[in-house]
């Protein structure tokens, strides 16, 4: 799940709710890709008017979602069945 100024991985109901990808047993490449994906999200933040944050087009948002799902699948494959991994996203397109 993407959230501004946060790591892109979350574990509900734990003390370390927001998880640094590099603390997980995954490849360095996947960790870097997850951080790049989170940075794409951070770029959509309008610091002057946060309520006006979001992607500039539905195409940009669709690409972001597709990339997030791909990363989620890769994360799931690398972590194996000892973790439950799911993709979550709330639409943020600017009207």
DSSP file (Angstrom, degrees, kcal/mol; ACC not computed):
  #  RESIDUE AA STRUCTURE BP1 BP2  ACC     N-H-->O    O-->H-N    N-H-->O    O-->H-N    TCO  KAPPA ALPHA  PHI   PSI    X-CA   Y-CA   Z-CA
    1    1 A X              0   0    0      0, 0.0     2,-0.4     0, 0.0    88,-0.1   0.000 360.0 360.0 360.0 133.7    0.0    0.0    0.0
    2    2 A X        +     0   0    0     86,-0.4     2,-0.3    88,-0.0    88,-0.2  -0.703 360.0 164.4 -88.3 137.8    1.3    3.4   -0.9
    3    3 A X    >   -     0   0    0     -2,-0.4     3,-1.4     3,-0.2    39,-0.1  -0.977  45.7 -87.9-148.5 145.8    1.2    6.2    1.6
    4    4 A X  T 3  S-     0   0    0     -2,-0.3     3,-0.1     1,-0.3    35,-0.1  -0.258 105.9  -2.0 -61.6 133.5    3.1    9.5    1.6
    5    5 A X  T 3  S+     0   0    0      1,-0.2     2,-0.3    33,-0.2    -1,-0.3   0.798 111.9 107.8  60.1  33.4    6.6    9.5    3.1
    6    6 A X  S <  S-     0   0    0     -3,-1.4    -3,-0.2    32,-0.1    -1,-0.2  -0.888  77.9 -94.4-132.9 163.1    6.3    5.8    4.1
    7    7 A X        -     0   0    0     -2,-0.3    13,-0.1     2,-0.1    12,-0.1  -0.449  38.7-121.8 -68.3 154.8    7.7    2.5    3.1
    8    8 A X  S    S+     0   0    0     -2,-0.1     2,-0.4    -6,-0.1    -1,-0.1   0.344  87.7  78.5 -85.8   9.4    5.4    0.7    0.7
    9    9 A X  E     -A   19   0A   0     10,-0.6    10,-2.8     2,-0.0     2,-0.4  -0.961  57.8-174.8-123.4 135.8    4.9   -2.4    2.9
   10   10 A X  E     -A   18   0A   0     -2,-0.4     2,-0.5     8,-0.2     8,-0.2  -0.958  15.9-163.4-130.2 144.1    2.6   -2.6    5.9
   11   11 A X    >   -     0   0    0      6,-3.0     3,-0.7    -2,-0.4    -2,-0.0  -0.928  26.2-138.4-126.0 106.3    2.0   -5.3    8.6
   12   12 A X  T 3  S+     0   0    0     -2,-0.5     3,-0.1     1,-0.2     4,-0.1  -0.211  77.4  18.1 -64.9 152.4   -1.3   -4.7   10.4
   13   13 A X  T 3  S+     0   0    0      1,-0.2     2,-0.3     2,-0.1    -1,-0.2   0.799  99.4 108.6  62.1  34.5   -1.6   -5.1   14.2
   14   14 A X  S <  S-     0   0    0     -3,-0.7     3,-0.5     1,-0.1    -1,-0.2  -0.910  77.3-118.1-133.3 164.2    2.1   -5.0   14.9
   15   15 A X  S    S+     0   0    0     -2,-0.3     2,-1.1     1,-0.3     3,-0.2   0.895 115.1  51.1 -66.5 -40.9    4.5   -2.5   16.6
   16   16 A X  S    S+     0   0    0      1,-0.2    -1,-0.3    -4,-0.1    -5,-0.1  -0.520  71.9 160.3 -95.7  64.9    6.5   -2.1   13.4
   17   17 A X        +     0   0    0     -2,-1.1    -6,-3.0    -3,-0.5     2,-0.6   0.875  62.3  54.0 -57.3 -45.9    3.4   -1.4   11.2
   18   18 A X  E    S-A   10   0A   0     -8,-0.2     2,-0.5    -3,-0.2    -8,-0.2  -0.846  84.0-153.1 -96.8 119.2    5.3    0.2    8.3
   19   19 A X  E     -A    9   0A   0    -10,-2.8   -10,-0.6    -2,-0.6     2,-0.5  -0.799  13.9-131.8-106.6 129.3    8.1   -2.2    7.2
   20   20 A X    >   -     0   0    0     -2,-0.5     3,-2.3     1,-0.2     4,-0.3  -0.634  19.2-140.7 -69.7 121.1   11.3   -1.3    5.5
   21   21 A X  G >  S+     0   0    0     -2,-0.5     3,-1.6     1,-0.3     5,-0.3   0.816  99.6  63.4 -55.7 -30.9   11.6   -3.6    2.4
   22   22 A X  G 3  S+     0   0    0      1,-0.3    -1,-0.3     9,-0.1     4,-0.1   0.571  92.2  64.4 -73.9  -7.1   15.3   -4.0    3.1
   23   23 A X  G <  S+     0   0    0     -3,-2.3    -1,-0.3     2,-0.1     2,-0.2   0.491  91.9  83.1 -89.0  -4.1   14.5   -5.7    6.4
   24   24 A X  S <  S-     0   0    0     -3,-1.6     2,-2.2    -4,-0.3     7,-0.1  -0.622  95.3-104.7 -98.1 157.7   12.8   -8.6    4.6
   25   25 A X  S    S+     0   0    0     -2,-0.2     2,-0.3    54,-0.1    -3,-0.1  -0.433  80.4 117.1 -79.9  68.1   14.4  -11.7    3.1
   26   26 A X  S    S-     0   0    0     -2,-2.2    49,-0.1    -5,-0.3     2,-0.0  -0.803  71.5 -80.1-127.8 169.1   14.0  -10.4   -0.5
   27   27 A X     >  -     0   0    0     -2,-0.3     4,-2.2     1,-0.1     5,-0.2  -0.319  33.2-122.4 -69.3 153.1   16.4   -9.4   -3.3
   28   28 A X  H  > S+     0   0    0      1,-0.2     4,-2.6     2,-0.2     5,-0.2   0.884 113.7  57.3 -59.5 -39.5   18.1   -6.1   -3.3
   29   29 A X  H  > S+     0   0    0      1,-0.2     4,-2.6     2,-0.2    -1,-0.2   0.920 107.0  46.6 -59.6 -45.5   16.6   -5.5   -6.7
   30   30 A X  H  > S+     0   0    0      2,-0.2     4,-2.7     1,-0.2    -1,-0.2   0.911 111.0  52.5 -65.4 -41.1   13.0   -6.0   -5.4
   31   31 A X  H  X S+     0   0    0     -4,-2.2     4,-1.9     1,-0.2    -2,-0.2   0.926 111.9  46.0 -58.0 -44.8   13.8   -3.7   -2.4
   32   32 A X  H  X S+     0   0    0     -4,-2.6     4,-2.3     2,-0.2    -2,-0.2   0.908 111.8  51.3 -64.3 -42.3   15.0   -1.0   -4.8
   33   33 A X  H  X S+     0   0    0     -4,-2.6     4,-2.2     1,-0.2    -2,-0.2   0.894 109.3  50.4 -63.3 -39.9   12.0   -1.4   -7.1
   34   34 A X  H  X S+     0   0    0     -4,-2.7     4,-2.2     1,-0.2    -1,-0.2   0.899 110.8  48.9 -64.1 -40.4    9.6   -1.1   -4.1
   35   35 A X  H  X S+     0   0    0     -4,-1.9     4,-2.0     2,-0.2    -2,-0.2   0.869 110.3  50.9 -68.7 -35.6   11.3    2.1   -3.0
   36   36 A X  H  X S+     0   0    0     -4,-2.3     4,-1.9     2,-0.2    -2,-0.2   0.896 109.3  51.5 -65.1 -39.8   11.1    3.5   -6.5
   37   37 A X  H  X S+     0   0    0     -4,-2.2     4,-1.6     1,-0.2    -2,-0.2   0.917 109.8  49.0 -62.8 -43.7    7.4    2.7   -6.6
   38   38 A X  H  X S+     0   0    0     -4,-2.2     4,-2.3     1,-0.2    -1,-0.2   0.876 108.4  54.3 -62.8 -37.9    6.9    4.5   -3.2
   39   39 A X  H  X S+     0   0    0     -4,-2.0     4,-1.6     1,-0.2    -1,-0.2   0.856 103.0  56.6 -65.9 -34.8    8.8    7.5   -4.6
   40   40 A X  H  < S+     0   0    0     -4,-1.9     4,-0.4     1,-0.2    -1,-0.2   0.913 108.6  47.7 -60.7 -41.1    6.5    7.6   -7.6
   41   41 A X  H >< S+     0   0    0     -4,-1.6     3,-2.0     1,-0.2     4,-0.3   0.932 106.9  55.6 -64.6 -45.9    3.6    7.9   -5.1
   42   42 A X  H >< S+     0   0    0     -4,-2.3     3,-1.5     1,-0.3    -1,-0.2   0.824  98.2  63.9 -57.8 -31.7    5.4   10.6   -3.1
   43   43 A X  T 3< S+     0   0    0     -4,-1.6    -1,-0.3     1,-0.3    -2,-0.2   0.692  93.3  62.9 -66.6 -17.6    5.7   12.7   -6.3
   44   44 A X  T <  S+     0   0    0     -3,-2.0    10,-2.1    -4,-0.4     2,-0.4   0.558  78.4 109.3 -84.1  -6.8    1.9   13.0   -6.5
   45   45 A X    <   -     0   0    0     -3,-1.5     2,-0.9    -4,-0.3     3,-0.1  -0.560  59.5-152.0 -75.0 125.8    1.7   14.9   -3.2
   46   46 A X        -     0   0    0     -2,-0.4     3,-0.4     4,-0.2     6,-0.2  -0.853   8.9-168.5 -94.9 101.2    0.8   18.5   -3.5
   47   47 A X  S    S+     0   0    0     -2,-0.9     3,-0.4     1,-0.2    -1,-0.2   0.816  84.7  50.7 -63.6 -31.7    2.5   20.0   -0.5
   48   48 A X  S    S+     0   0    0      1,-0.3    -1,-0.2    -3,-0.1     2,-0.2   0.801 131.1  14.1 -77.1 -28.8    0.7   23.4   -0.9
   49   49 A X    >   -     0   0    0     -3,-0.4     3,-2.7     1,-0.1    -1,-0.3  -0.617  67.4-177.3-146.7  80.3   -2.7   21.7   -1.1
   50   50 A X  G >  S+     0   0    0     -3,-0.4     3,-1.7     1,-0.3    -4,-0.2   0.780  82.3  64.2 -54.6 -30.3   -2.7   18.1    0.0
   51   51 A X  G 3  S+     0   0    0      1,-0.3    -1,-0.3    -6,-0.1    -6,-0.0   0.673  99.4  56.0 -68.4 -13.5   -6.4   17.6   -0.8
   52   52 A X  G <  S+     0   0    0     -3,-2.7    -1,-0.3    -6,-0.2    -2,-0.2   0.075  84.1 122.3-102.4  22.0   -5.4   18.2   -4.5
   53   53 A X    <   +     0   0    0     -3,-1.7     2,-0.2    -7,-0.1    -8,-0.2  -0.424  33.5  85.7 -79.8 158.6   -2.8   15.5   -4.5
   54   54 A X  S    S-     0   0    0    -10,-2.1    39,-0.2   -13,-0.1     2,-0.1  -0.785  76.5 -41.1 140.9 179.1   -3.0   12.6   -7.0
   55   55 A X        -     0   0    0     37,-0.3    39,-1.7    -2,-0.2     3,-0.1  -0.395  41.8-133.1 -75.1 153.3   -2.0   11.5  -10.4
   56   56 A X  S    S+     0   0    0     37,-0.1     2,-0.3     1,-0.1    -1,-0.1   0.649  86.5  17.2 -81.2 -16.2   -2.4   13.9  -13.4
   57   57 A X  S  > S-     0   0    0      1,-0.1     4,-1.9     0, 0.0     5,-0.1  -0.985  72.4-117.8-151.2 159.1   -4.1   11.3  -15.6
   58   58 A X  H  > S+     0   0    0     -2,-0.3     4,-2.7     1,-0.2     5,-0.2   0.803 115.3  59.9 -67.2 -27.8   -5.9    8.0  -15.3
   59   59 A X  H  > S+     0   0    0      2,-0.2     4,-2.3     1,-0.2    -1,-0.2   0.923 104.8  47.4 -65.7 -44.2   -3.1    6.5  -17.5
   60   60 A X  H  > S+     0   0    0      1,-0.2     4,-2.2     2,-0.2    -2,-0.2   0.919 114.4  47.5 -61.3 -43.3   -0.5    7.4  -14.9
   61   61 A X  H  X S+     0   0    0     -4,-1.9     4,-2.5     2,-0.2    -2,-0.2   0.911 110.2  51.8 -66.1 -41.8   -2.6    6.0  -12.1
   62   62 A X  H  X S+     0   0    0     -4,-2.7     4,-2.6     1,-0.2    -1,-0.2   0.900 110.1  49.4 -61.2 -41.6   -3.3    2.8  -14.1
   63   63 A X  H  X S+     0   0    0     -4,-2.3     4,-2.6     2,-0.2     5,-0.2   0.920 110.3  51.0 -63.2 -43.0    0.5    2.3  -14.7
   64   64 A X  H  X S+     0   0    0     -4,-2.2     4,-2.3     1,-0.2    -2,-0.2   0.913 111.7  47.1 -60.7 -44.1    1.1    2.8  -11.0
   65   65 A X  H  X S+     0   0    0     -4,-2.5     4,-2.5     2,-0.2    -2,-0.2   0.929 112.0  49.9 -64.1 -46.1   -1.5    0.3  -10.0
   66   66 A X  H  X S+     0   0    0     -4,-2.6     4,-2.2     1,-0.2    -2,-0.2   0.913 112.1  47.8 -59.5 -43.6   -0.2   -2.3  -12.6
   67   67 A X  H  X S+     0   0    0     -4,-2.6     4,-2.6     1,-0.2    -1,-0.2   0.897 110.4  52.6 -65.2 -40.1    3.4   -1.8  -11.3
   68   68 A X  H  X S+     0   0    0     -4,-2.3     4,-2.2    -5,-0.2    -2,-0.2   0.904 109.8  48.2 -61.7 -42.0    2.2   -2.2   -7.7
   69   69 A X  H  X S+     0   0    0     -4,-2.5     4,-2.2     2,-0.2    -1,-0.2   0.894 111.5  50.4 -65.9 -39.8    0.4   -5.5   -8.5
   70   70 A X  H  X S+     0   0    0     -4,-2.2     4,-2.3     2,-0.2    -2,-0.2   0.929 111.9  47.5 -63.4 -44.6    3.5   -6.8  -10.3
   71   71 A X  H  X S+     0   0    0     -4,-2.6     4,-2.8     1,-0.2    -2,-0.2   0.877 109.7  53.8 -64.1 -37.7    5.7   -5.9   -7.3
   72   72 A X  H  X S+     0   0    0     -4,-2.2     4,-2.6     2,-0.2    -1,-0.2   0.914 109.1  48.1 -62.5 -43.5    3.2   -7.5   -5.0
   73   73 A X  H  X S+     0   0    0     -4,-2.2     4,-2.3     2,-0.2    -2,-0.2   0.913 113.0  47.7 -63.7 -42.9    3.4  -10.7   -7.0
   74   74 A X  H  X S+     0   0    0     -4,-2.3     4,-2.4     2,-0.2    -2,-0.2   0.914 112.0  50.1 -64.6 -42.2    7.2  -10.7   -7.0
   75   75 A X  H  X S+     0   0    0     -4,-2.8     4,-2.5     1,-0.2     5,-0.3   0.924 110.3  50.4 -60.8 -45.0    7.2  -10.0   -3.2
   76   76 A X  H  X S+     0   0    0     -4,-2.6     4,-1.8     1,-0.2    -1,-0.2   0.908 111.2  48.7 -59.9 -43.3    4.8  -12.9   -2.6
   77   77 A X  H  < S+     0   0    0     -4,-2.3    -1,-0.2     1,-0.2    -2,-0.2   0.896 114.2  45.2 -64.2 -41.1    7.0  -15.2   -4.7
   78   78 A X  H  < S+     0   0    0     -4,-2.4    -2,-0.2     1,-0.2    -1,-0.2   0.844 115.5  45.7 -74.9 -32.6   10.2  -14.1   -2.9
   79   79 A X  H >< S-     0   0    0     -4,-2.5     3,-0.7    -5,-0.2    -1,-0.2   0.783  95.6-159.8 -80.9 -26.5    8.8  -14.3    0.6
   80   80 A X  G ><  -     0   0    0     -4,-1.8     3,-1.1    -5,-0.3    -1,-0.2  -0.273  46.8 -40.4  75.7-166.6    7.1  -17.7    0.1
   81   81 A X  G 3  S+     0   0    0      1,-0.2    -1,-0.2    -4,-0.1    -4,-0.1   0.394 117.6  83.4 -83.3   5.2    4.2  -19.0    2.1
   82   82 A X  G <  S+     0   0    0     -3,-0.7     2,-0.3     2,-0.0    -1,-0.2   0.611  95.9  46.6 -79.9  -9.9    5.5  -17.8    5.5
   83   83 A X  S <  S-     0   0    0     -3,-1.1     2,-0.6    -7,-0.2    -4,-0.0  -0.949  76.7-135.0-128.3 149.8    4.0  -14.4    4.8
   84   84 A X        -     0   0    0     -2,-0.3     2,-0.4     2,-0.0    -3,-0.1  -0.931  28.4-172.2-102.5 123.1    0.6  -13.3    3.5
   85   85 A X        +     0   0    0     -2,-0.6     2,-0.3   -12,-0.0    -2,-0.0  -0.956  10.2 165.1-121.1 131.3    1.0  -10.6    0.8
   86   86 A X        -     0   0    0     -2,-0.4     2,-0.4     2,-0.0    -2,-0.0  -0.992  32.1-122.0-143.2 152.5   -1.8   -8.6   -0.8
   87   87 A X        -     0   0    0     -2,-0.3     2,-0.4   -18,-0.0   -18,-0.1  -0.757  28.8-178.6 -94.0 137.0   -2.1   -5.5   -2.9
   88   88 A X        +     0   0    0     -2,-0.4   -86,-0.4   -20,-0.0     2,-0.3  -1.000   6.5 164.0-136.8 137.4   -4.1   -2.6   -1.6
   89   89 A X        -     0   0    0     -2,-0.4     2,-0.5   -88,-0.1    -2,-0.0  -0.981  23.3-154.5-154.0 139.7   -4.8    0.8   -3.3
   90   90 A X        -     0   0    0     -2,-0.3   -88,-0.0   -88,-0.2    -2,-0.0  -0.977  39.6-105.4-113.6 126.1   -7.3    3.6   -2.9
   91   91 A X        +     0   0    0     -2,-0.5    -2,-0.0     1,-0.1   -30,-0.0  -0.155  38.7 174.4 -53.5 139.6   -7.9    5.7   -6.0
   92   92 A X        +     0   0    0      2,-0.1   -37,-0.3     0, 0.0    -1,-0.1   0.129  20.0 145.7-133.9  19.0   -6.2    9.2   -6.0
   93   93 A X        -     0   0    0    -39,-0.2     2,-0.4     1,-0.1   -37,-0.1  -0.399  51.4-120.5 -66.3 133.9   -6.9   10.6   -9.4
   94   94 A X              0   0    0    -39,-1.7    -1,-0.1     1,-0.1   -40,-0.1  -0.594 360.0 360.0 -73.4 128.9   -7.3   14.4   -9.4
   95   95 A X              0   0    0     -2,-0.4    -1,-0.1     0, 0.0    -2,-0.1   0.455 360.0 360.0 -78.2 360.0  -10.8   15.4  -10.8
